[in-house]
Structure formats: structure tokens, C-alpha cells
């Protein structure tokens, strides 16, 4: 039961924070002048970049933050608050300013290849995704959980690429309203996960049982 809960929590948090459905309209807008071949190449490059960043921080994130004297408990509170802000924006079906500022969006529109910037960074594997994988890595206390986290990142990235590849069909079938409904539901789940992180961080910091 413990592993089932960890699988559900890890996969859902990683997949949701990547925000694949919320970036569908953005992807369509940024790639409207590109051919299908160019889009497929960009999706592949985006996926590899996102996977690389997430796996890097899953492996070395805790060590990186320990280097600066941050404990995982304080990071749970800070990361939880960041995810809570992003989840509230998702509940309002708003594009998060944490993911991408208006200046970054405009710069992305002017680029021919948007796979690395702004898609992979900061829209998909931005502060929220990095915080999520670091927090999940902090809960890894066995090889099994490490494998679960690894596959959660890989599968989430592959699903994200599939959603981007079928972006035009999704927007035709679901419409903006359907995309917004899915985004809000994901925001609700992310809000619950973020609050749990905050509570865990506070309890362990102040030794509350």
C-alpha cells in the first residue's frame, strides 16, 4: 500500500507540474509557422531536455541544496508554497508567471526553434518541476522508490510529448473550455500535494508529531 501511494503521488505530481494540457494552446501559438517535421523535431528536443533536467535534479538536487545549507524540511515548506501558488493559478486556468513571463513569451514567439526556450525551460521544467522532483527525491529511502521516481519522470515526459504531438487534435476535440477544466482539476490535485509538503516540512522542522 505504501508503494502504491508513492507511485500515485510521485507520478501525479511530476506529470501535473509539467502542465502538458495547459501548454497546448501556447505550443500551437509558438509553432503555427512551423512544418510538421519541424514540430516533431522540437517536441523530441523538448522531451529530452525536460527529462535530462528532471533526472539531474532528482539525482543531485538534494546535494546541491545541502551545499548551501538548506535542509529538505525547509525546502519542503518553500517548494510547497511555490507549488501552491502555481496550483491556485491553475485553478483559475491562468498561465503561471512562474512558468513564463510576458517578456519570455514574446521572445519565444520571435524564435524559430522554441524547443529549449521557452518550452523546455522555463515552461515545462521550470522552478515548479525542479522543486517537485527534488522533494520527491527527498522521500526516496530505497532502490524501489528511486526506480519509481525515475520511471515517473520518464513516463510523464513521454506523455507530455504525446500531448504536444496531438495538440491540434486535442484543441479541436476539447476546445479551450475542455483544456481549462482539465487544468483546474490538475490544479486541485497539485494544491492538495503542495499543502501536504508544507505540513510535512513544518512538522519535521518543529518536531511536531
Backbone torsions as a table, in degrees:
resi	resn	phi	psi	omega
1	UNK	NA	-38.3	179.7
2	UNK	-60.7	-44.0	-178.5
3	UNK	-70.2	-35.3	177.6
4	UNK	-63.2	-43.1	177.7
5	UNK	-62.9	-41.5	-179.8
6	UNK	-65.6	-41.0	177.9
7	UNK	-60.7	-49.4	-178.4
8	UNK	-62.8	-45.0	-178.6
9	UNK	-66.7	-45.7	-177.2
10	UNK	-65.8	-51.1	-178.1
11	UNK	-63.3	-46.6	-176.8
12	UNK	-63.9	-41.0	-178.8
13	UNK	-67.6	-42.7	179.8
14	UNK	-66.9	-46.3	-178.1
15	UNK	-64.8	-44.6	-177.0
16	UNK	-66.0	-42.6	-176.1
17	UNK	-68.0	-22.8	174.5
18	UNK	-68.7	-22.3	175.5
19	UNK	58.5	46.1	-175.1
20	UNK	-60.5	-37.4	-178.3
21	UNK	-75.2	-36.5	-177.6
22	UNK	-70.1	-22.5	-180.0
23	UNK	-94.0	-1.1	178.3
24	UNK	-56.0	-51.9	179.3
25	UNK	-61.8	-35.4	179.6
26	UNK	-67.1	-43.8	-179.9
27	UNK	-61.3	-43.4	178.8
28	UNK	-61.2	-42.7	-179.2
29	UNK	-66.2	-43.1	-176.5
30	UNK	-72.6	-24.8	-175.0
31	UNK	-113.2	18.5	-175.2
32	UNK	-63.0	-24.7	-178.8
33	UNK	-99.8	4.8	-179.0
34	UNK	-97.2	150.7	177.2
35	UNK	-76.3	167.7	179.2
36	UNK	-61.6	-38.3	179.0
37	UNK	-63.4	-43.2	178.8
38	UNK	-64.8	-41.1	178.4
39	UNK	-62.3	-43.9	-179.7
40	UNK	-62.5	-40.2	177.7
41	UNK	-64.3	-41.0	179.8
42	UNK	-66.5	-40.3	178.9
43	UNK	-62.6	-43.0	178.9
44	UNK	-62.6	-45.1	-179.9
45	UNK	-65.7	-39.5	177.5
46	UNK	-61.7	-46.7	-179.3
47	UNK	-60.2	-45.2	-179.9
48	UNK	-64.3	-39.5	179.4
49	UNK	-66.0	-47.2	179.8
50	UNK	-60.7	-46.2	-179.3
51	UNK	-62.1	-43.0	-179.8
52	UNK	-62.1	-45.4	-179.5
53	UNK	-64.4	-46.7	-178.3
54	UNK	-64.3	-42.8	179.3
55	UNK	-67.0	-37.0	178.7
56	UNK	-60.9	-49.1	-178.2
57	UNK	-73.0	-26.6	174.7
58	UNK	-66.4	-36.0	-178.7
59	UNK	-82.4	-43.2	-170.6
60	UNK	-115.9	-1.3	-175.6
61	UNK	-59.4	-46.9	-178.9
62	UNK	-63.5	-41.5	178.1
63	UNK	-64.4	-37.9	179.7
64	UNK	-63.4	-44.5	-179.2
65	UNK	-73.9	-33.0	176.1
66	UNK	-63.9	-30.8	178.3
67	UNK	-59.4	-32.3	179.7
68	UNK	-95.8	7.3	175.3
69	UNK	83.5	15.5	177.6
70	UNK	-88.6	135.6	174.2
71	UNK	-89.4	158.2	178.4
72	UNK	-64.1	-26.8	-179.5
73	UNK	-68.4	-45.6	178.6
74	UNK	-67.9	-33.2	178.9
75	UNK	-70.9	-29.6	176.1
76	UNK	-62.8	-40.6	178.9
77	UNK	-67.9	-48.6	-178.6
78	UNK	-65.0	-46.9	179.0
79	UNK	-65.0	-38.2	177.7
80	UNK	-62.9	-41.5	178.0
81	UNK	-64.2	-41.4	178.3
82	UNK	-61.5	-45.8	179.8
83	UNK	-66.9	-33.7	178.4
84	UNK	-65.1	-42.1	177.6
85	UNK	-60.9	-44.9	-179.8
86	UNK	-66.0	-36.5	179.7
87	UNK	-67.7	-36.5	177.5
88	UNK	-64.4	-40.3	176.7
89	UNK	-64.6	-36.8	177.2
90	UNK	-66.6	-38.0	178.6
91	UNK	-63.5	-28.0	176.7
92	UNK	-92.6	5.4	-178.7
93	UNK	54.9	36.7	178.3
94	UNK	-101.8	147.7	175.2
95	UNK	-75.9	125.1	-174.2
96	UNK	-68.6	132.1	174.6
97	UNK	-73.3	-16.7	175.5
98	UNK	-71.7	-35.9	178.2
99	UNK	-70.3	-46.3	-171.1
100	UNK	-160.5	127.4	177.2
101	UNK	-83.5	168.4	179.0
102	UNK	-62.8	-36.6	179.0
103	UNK	-63.8	-43.1	179.0
104	UNK	-65.5	-37.0	178.4
105	UNK	-63.8	-44.7	-179.6
106	UNK	-64.4	-40.2	178.5
107	UNK	-64.4	-36.3	179.0
108	UNK	-65.9	-38.4	179.6
109	UNK	-61.6	-34.4	-176.7
110	UNK	-81.1	-10.0	-178.9
111	UNK	-88.0	148.1	176.3
112	UNK	-79.7	-41.5	179.8
113	UNK	-112.4	110.3	-176.0
114	UNK	-103.5	12.5	-173.4
115	UNK	-64.4	-45.4	-179.5
116	UNK	-82.6	-57.7	176.6
117	UNK	-122.7	128.7	5.7
118	UNK	-97.8	3.0	-174.0
119	UNK	-66.2	-64.5	-177.4
120	UNK	-64.3	-47.1	178.1
121	UNK	-129.0	123.7	5.9
122	UNK	-102.8	3.7	-169.6
123	UNK	-66.5	-44.1	-175.7
124	UNK	-98.5	-55.3	-179.4
125	UNK	-103.8	58.7	178.9
126	UNK	-93.7	-157.0	-178.7
127	UNK	-56.2	-38.3	-178.9
128	UNK	-65.2	-47.7	-179.5
129	UNK	-65.4	-41.7	179.1
130	UNK	-62.6	-45.2	178.4
131	UNK	-60.0	-42.1	-178.0
132	UNK	-62.7	-48.8	-177.3
133	UNK	-68.8	-33.4	177.2
134	UNK	-66.6	-43.3	178.7
135	UNK	-64.1	-42.0	178.5
136	UNK	-66.8	-38.3	178.3
137	UNK	-64.2	-31.1	178.4
138	UNK	-66.6	-18.8	179.4
139	UNK	-95.4	-1.8	179.9
140	UNK	-76.6	114.9	178.5
141	UNK	-126.0	13.7	177.9
142	UNK	-156.9	161.9	178.5
143	UNK	-60.9	-37.8	-178.9
144	UNK	-59.9	-44.4	179.9
145	UNK	-68.8	-33.7	176.3
146	UNK	-63.4	-41.9	177.9
147	UNK	-65.4	-40.4	178.4
148	UNK	-61.0	-44.5	179.2
149	UNK	-63.4	-42.8	179.3
150	UNK	-58.4	-50.3	-178.2
151	UNK	-70.5	-28.7	175.9
152	UNK	-62.9	-41.9	178.5
153	UNK	-67.0	-46.6	-178.0
154	UNK	-63.6	-49.8	-178.1
155	UNK	-65.4	-41.0	178.3
156	UNK	-60.9	-41.3	179.3
157	UNK	-65.9	-43.2	179.3
158	UNK	-63.3	-41.5	177.7
159	UNK	-65.5	-39.1	177.7
160	UNK	-61.3	-42.7	178.2
161	UNK	-63.9	-40.4	178.7
162	UNK	-63.4	-41.4	179.3
163	UNK	-64.8	-41.7	178.3
164	UNK	-66.5	-37.5	179.9
165	UNK	-64.6	-31.9	-179.3
166	UNK	-105.2	22.8	-174.5
167	UNK	-55.5	-45.1	-178.1
168	UNK	-63.8	-39.9	179.1
169	UNK	-67.6	-40.7	-179.3
170	UNK	-63.2	-42.1	-178.2
171	UNK	-69.4	-30.9	177.3
172	UNK	-72.1	-40.0	-177.3
173	UNK	-77.3	-49.3	-174.4
174	UNK	-88.2	-32.2	-175.0
175	UNK	71.9	173.4	178.8
176	UNK	-61.9	-37.8	-178.4
177	UNK	-63.8	-44.8	179.0
178	UNK	-62.9	-42.5	177.6
179	UNK	-61.0	-42.6	-179.6
180	UNK	-65.1	-37.8	178.8
181	UNK	-63.9	-45.9	178.5
182	UNK	-62.2	-42.3	179.0
183	UNK	-60.6	-41.9	179.5
184	UNK	-65.4	-41.6	178.3
185	UNK	-62.5	-42.2	177.4
186	UNK	-65.2	-37.4	177.9
187	UNK	-62.2	-37.6	179.1
188	UNK	-65.1	-43.7	178.3
189	UNK	-64.7	-43.4	179.9
190	UNK	-63.6	-36.4	178.2
191	UNK	-61.3	-43.9	179.4
192	UNK	-63.3	-42.4	179.4
193	UNK	-64.9	-42.7	-178.2
194	UNK	-65.2	-40.1	177.7
195	UNK	-63.3	-38.7	178.3
196	UNK	-62.6	-41.5	176.9
197	UNK	-59.6	-45.7	-178.6
198	UNK	-61.3	-46.5	-179.7
199	UNK	-62.4	-44.0	178.9
200	UNK	-61.0	-44.0	-179.3
201	UNK	-62.9	-43.4	179.9
202	UNK	-66.9	-43.9	-178.0
203	UNK	-62.8	-44.4	-178.4
204	UNK	-73.8	-32.6	179.0
205	UNK	-67.1	-38.8	-177.4
206	UNK	-104.0	11.9	177.6
207	UNK	54.1	42.3	178.2
208	UNK	-90.0	131.3	179.9
209	UNK	-87.7	NA	NA
